[in-house]
Amino acid sequence: MNLVEIDAEKCQRDGICVAECPLRLIELKPGDAAPEAIAEADELCIRCGHCVAVCPTGALSHKNLSPANCPPVRKEMALGPEQAEYFLRSRRSIRAYKKAPVDRDTLSKMIDIARFAPSGHNSQPVRWLVVHESQEVLRMAGMVIDWMRYVQKEHPAMALTLRMDRAITAWEAGMDPICRNAPHIVVACGDKSNMMAQTACVIALTYLELTAPAFGLGACWAGYFNAAAASWPPLKSALSLPENHAGYGAMMVGYPRFAYHRLPARKEADISWR
C-alpha cells in the first residue's frame, strides 16, 4: 500500500491530519479530493502515528499503523488535574525493599509500558537490560564499591563531594548503600552514536519509575551504579551491553518494605516569564 491511504467516504476534508503531521508530509489540495502524502513522504516519515491517532473518523490508514490496530482513546480513563497532582506527588523514591523477587512477566509489562515514552524523531533507541538475580545485583554493587575505593585514592576531591567514604563504610558494615538491597536493577542503554539515545533513556526510565506503583512496586534511580557503569571496566564487562552501546540510566526495582502516609512539600517553583 501507499504510505497513507484515505477512505474518501469517511474523510471529512478537515485538514487535521495535514496540520498535525510533524514533518508536513500530508497535503490537502484545493477541491474535493481527500488528503494525500507528498512524494517524499515514505522516505521522510518518522512513523509517529499522529496522523492515524488524530483522525476523528478513522479515515486515514498508515502502512505501518492502521486504525484497527490502535486502541481508541478512553476519555473516562484520563486523569484530571487533581488526580495528576496526587499521582505525581505521591511518587516516592524507594530505598527499602522486601526480599521478595518480582516475576519477569511483571517487569516485562512495566517495560512494555515504558517503551511508549517519547523519543527524539521517534527514534525509539532505548534497549533494556534487567539484572534479575538478586545475588548478581549484590555482586555488581560490590563492583561499585571497588570503583569508589579507586576514586577515593585517585580523585579524593570527587570522592569527598559524593560522600563515597560513607558508602564504603556502610558496605564494610554489611549494608548495601549502592542498590539498597533491591532485588533487581533495570538499565536503559542506547547506541553511543545516536545523539538522542541518552535523553530517550532518561525519559523511558522515568516512565518506568512512574509505572511501578501501579504494580505495587517501588523504584529509585541508582546514581552510584550508573556512574560506575560508565567508567569502571569490571562493571562494564559484567553488564556486557551491546557493542557501541552505553548505559544512560539505572533503576532499582522491588516491593517497598514500608508504606508512605503523607505527601512532603517541595521548594516553590522558580519561574521566569518572558
C-alpha positions as CSV (number, residue, x, y, z in Angstrom):
1,M,0.0,0.0,0.0
2,N,1.0,3.7,-0.2
3,L,2.4,5.3,2.9
4,V,-1.1,6.6,3.8
5,E,-4.4,5.7,2.3
6,I,-7.6,7.7,2.9
7,D,-11.1,6.3,2.9
8,A,-12.8,9.0,0.8
9,E,-16.2,8.2,2.2
10,K,-15.1,8.6,5.9
11,C,-12.8,11.6,5.3
12,Q,-14.3,15.0,6.2
13,R,-11.6,17.0,4.4
14,D,-11.0,18.9,7.6
15,G,-7.2,19.1,7.2
16,I,-6.5,17.9,10.7
17,C,-4.0,15.2,9.5
18,V,-2.3,17.9,7.4
19,A,-1.9,20.2,10.3
20,E,-0.8,17.5,12.8
21,C,1.9,15.8,10.8
22,P,5.2,16.9,12.4
23,L,7.0,16.9,9.0
24,R,4.2,18.2,6.9
25,L,4.1,15.1,4.8
26,I,0.4,15.2,4.0
27,E,-1.3,17.8,1.9
28,L,-4.8,18.8,1.1
29,K,-5.2,20.2,-2.4
30,P,-8.0,22.6,-3.4
31,G,-11.2,20.9,-4.4
32,D,-13.0,17.9,-3.0
33,A,-10.1,15.5,-3.2
34,A,-9.0,13.7,0.0
35,P,-5.6,14.5,1.5
36,E,-2.6,12.6,0.2
37,A,1.1,12.1,1.1
38,I,3.7,14.1,-0.7
39,A,6.2,12.3,-3.0
40,E,9.0,12.1,-0.4
41,A,6.7,11.0,2.5
42,D,7.8,7.4,2.7
43,E,11.5,8.4,3.0
44,L,10.9,11.2,5.5
45,C,8.1,9.8,7.7
46,I,9.2,9.0,11.3
47,R,6.2,6.6,11.9
48,C,5.0,8.5,14.9
49,G,1.3,7.6,14.2
50,H,0.0,11.1,14.8
51,C,-2.0,11.1,11.5
52,V,-3.8,7.9,12.4
53,A,-4.3,8.9,16.0
54,V,-5.7,12.4,15.2
55,C,-8.2,11.5,12.5
56,P,-11.7,11.7,14.2
57,T,-13.4,9.3,11.7
58,G,-10.6,6.7,11.3
59,A,-10.4,7.5,7.6
60,L,-6.6,7.5,7.4
61,S,-4.5,4.4,7.4
62,H,-0.7,4.3,7.5
63,K,1.1,1.4,6.0
64,N,2.7,0.7,9.4
65,L,-0.3,1.7,11.6
66,S,-3.9,1.0,10.8
67,P,-6.7,2.5,12.9
68,A,-7.8,-1.1,13.7
69,N,-4.5,-1.8,15.5
70,C,-4.6,1.4,17.5
71,P,-6.8,1.3,20.6
72,P,-9.2,4.1,20.9
73,V,-8.7,6.9,23.5
74,R,-10.9,6.3,26.5
75,K,-11.8,9.6,28.0
76,E,-13.1,8.0,31.2
77,M,-9.5,6.9,31.9
78,A,-8.0,10.3,31.7
79,L,-6.6,12.0,34.8
80,G,-8.0,15.3,35.9
81,P,-5.7,18.0,37.4
82,E,-6.2,16.9,41.0
83,Q,-5.6,13.2,40.2
84,A,-2.5,14.0,38.2
85,E,-1.1,16.1,41.0
86,Y,-1.9,13.4,43.5
87,F,-0.3,10.7,41.3
88,L,2.9,12.7,40.8
89,R,3.2,14.0,44.4
90,S,2.6,10.6,45.9
91,R,5.6,9.1,44.0
92,R,8.4,8.2,46.3
93,S,12.0,7.1,45.6
94,I,12.1,3.7,47.3
95,R,15.2,2.8,49.2
96,A,14.0,0.0,51.4
97,Y,12.8,-3.2,49.7
98,K,11.3,-6.5,50.7
99,K,13.4,-9.6,49.8
100,A,10.6,-11.0,47.6
101,P,11.6,-11.0,43.9
102,V,9.4,-9.5,41.1
103,D,8.4,-12.0,38.5
104,R,9.8,-11.5,35.0
105,D,6.3,-11.1,33.5
106,T,5.6,-8.1,35.7
107,L,8.9,-6.4,34.9
108,S,8.3,-7.1,31.2
109,K,4.9,-5.5,31.4
110,M,6.3,-2.4,33.1
111,I,9.0,-2.1,30.4
112,D,6.3,-2.6,27.7
113,I,4.5,0.4,29.1
114,A,7.7,2.4,29.4
115,R,8.5,1.9,25.7
116,F,5.8,4.4,24.9
117,A,7.9,7.2,26.3
118,P,8.7,9.9,23.7
119,S,12.0,10.0,21.9
120,G,13.6,12.5,19.5
121,H,12.4,12.0,15.9
122,N,10.5,8.9,17.2
123,S,13.8,7.1,17.0
124,Q,12.9,4.8,19.9
125,P,16.6,4.0,20.6
126,V,16.2,2.5,24.1
127,R,17.4,-1.0,24.8
128,W,16.8,-2.6,28.2
129,L,18.9,-4.8,30.5
130,V,17.3,-6.4,33.5
131,V,19.7,-7.7,36.2
132,H,17.1,-10.1,37.7
133,E,19.1,-12.3,40.0
134,S,19.4,-10.6,43.4
135,Q,22.8,-12.1,44.1
136,E,24.1,-10.7,40.8
137,V,22.7,-7.3,41.8
138,L,24.7,-7.5,45.1
139,R,27.8,-8.7,43.2
140,M,27.6,-5.6,40.9
141,A,27.1,-3.4,43.9
142,G,30.4,-4.7,45.2
143,M,32.0,-3.6,42.0
144,V,30.6,-0.1,42.5
145,I,32.3,-0.1,46.0
146,D,35.6,-1.1,44.3
147,W,35.2,1.8,41.9
148,M,34.6,4.1,44.9
149,R,37.8,2.9,46.6
150,Y,39.7,3.7,43.4
151,V,38.1,7.2,43.1
152,Q,38.8,7.8,46.8
153,K,42.5,7.1,46.1
154,E,42.9,8.8,42.7
155,H,40.4,11.6,42.9
156,P,39.8,12.4,46.6
157,A,38.0,15.7,46.0
158,M,35.4,14.0,43.8
159,A,35.1,11.1,46.4
160,L,34.5,13.7,49.1
161,T,31.9,15.6,47.1
162,L,29.9,12.4,46.5
163,R,30.4,11.2,50.1
164,M,31.9,7.9,48.9
165,D,33.5,7.4,52.3
166,R,30.1,6.9,53.9
167,A,29.1,4.5,51.3
168,I,32.3,2.5,51.7
169,T,31.9,2.4,55.5
170,A,28.3,1.3,55.2
171,W,29.3,-1.5,52.8
172,E,32.0,-2.7,55.1
173,A,29.5,-2.8,57.9
174,G,27.3,-5.2,55.9
175,M,24.9,-2.7,54.4
176,D,24.2,-2.1,50.7
177,P,24.2,1.7,50.1
178,I,24.5,1.2,46.4
179,C,21.5,-0.8,45.4
180,R,19.7,-0.7,48.7
181,N,19.1,-4.5,48.7
182,A,16.8,-4.0,45.8
183,P,16.2,-7.4,44.2
184,H,16.5,-6.1,40.6
185,I,18.3,-3.4,38.6
186,V,17.0,-2.2,35.2
187,V,19.4,-0.5,32.9
188,A,18.4,1.6,29.9
189,C,21.1,1.8,27.2
190,G,21.4,3.1,23.7
191,D,23.8,3.4,20.8
192,K,26.5,5.9,21.6
193,S,26.4,7.3,18.0
194,N,22.7,8.2,18.4
195,M,22.6,11.8,19.8
196,M,19.0,11.2,21.0
197,A,19.7,8.0,23.0
198,Q,20.7,9.5,26.3
199,T,17.7,11.7,26.7
200,A,15.4,8.9,25.4
201,C,16.7,6.5,28.0
202,V,16.2,9.0,30.8
203,I,12.6,9.7,29.8
204,A,11.9,6.0,29.4
205,L,13.3,5.2,32.8
206,T,11.1,8.0,34.2
207,Y,8.1,6.3,32.7
208,L,9.2,3.0,34.3
209,E,9.5,4.6,37.7
210,L,6.1,6.2,37.4
211,T,4.6,2.9,36.3
212,A,6.0,0.9,39.3
213,P,3.3,1.9,41.9
214,A,0.5,0.6,39.7
215,F,2.1,-2.8,40.1
216,G,2.6,-2.4,43.9
217,L,6.3,-1.8,43.3
218,G,8.8,0.9,44.1
219,A,11.8,2.2,42.2
220,C,14.7,4.5,42.7
221,W,17.4,5.9,40.4
222,A,20.7,4.1,41.0
223,G,23.0,7.0,40.6
224,Y,26.2,5.4,42.0
225,F,25.6,2.3,40.0
226,N,25.1,4.2,36.8
227,A,28.2,6.4,37.4
228,A,30.4,3.4,37.9
229,A,28.9,1.6,34.9
230,A,30.1,4.4,32.7
231,S,33.7,4.1,33.6
232,W,34.7,1.1,35.7
233,P,35.9,-1.7,33.5
234,P,34.8,-4.7,35.7
235,L,31.3,-3.4,35.9
236,K,31.1,-2.5,32.2
237,S,32.3,-6.1,31.5
238,A,29.8,-7.6,33.9
239,L,26.9,-5.7,32.2
240,S,28.1,-6.7,28.8
241,L,26.0,-4.2,26.9
242,P,25.6,-4.4,23.1
243,E,28.6,-3.2,21.1
244,N,28.9,0.6,20.9
245,H,26.1,1.0,23.5
246,A,26.3,2.9,26.8
247,G,24.1,2.7,29.8
248,Y,22.3,6.0,30.3
249,G,20.4,5.2,33.5
250,A,19.9,2.5,36.0
251,M,17.0,1.9,38.3
252,M,16.4,-0.2,41.4
253,V,13.0,-2.0,41.4
254,G,11.3,-4.1,44.0
255,Y,8.5,-4.3,46.5
256,P,8.6,-1.5,49.1
257,R,9.1,-2.5,52.7
258,F,7.1,0.4,54.0
259,A,4.0,2.4,53.1
260,Y,4.0,6.2,53.0
261,H,1.3,8.2,54.6
262,R,1.9,11.8,53.7
263,L,2.9,14.0,50.7
264,P,6.1,16.0,51.6
265,A,6.4,19.6,50.4
266,R,9.0,20.7,47.9
267,K,10.5,24.1,47.1
268,E,8.3,26.6,45.3
269,A,8.9,26.5,41.5
270,D,11.4,29.1,40.3
271,I,9.7,30.5,37.2
272,S,10.8,33.2,34.8
273,W,8.4,34.6,32.4
274,R,9.2,36.2,29.0
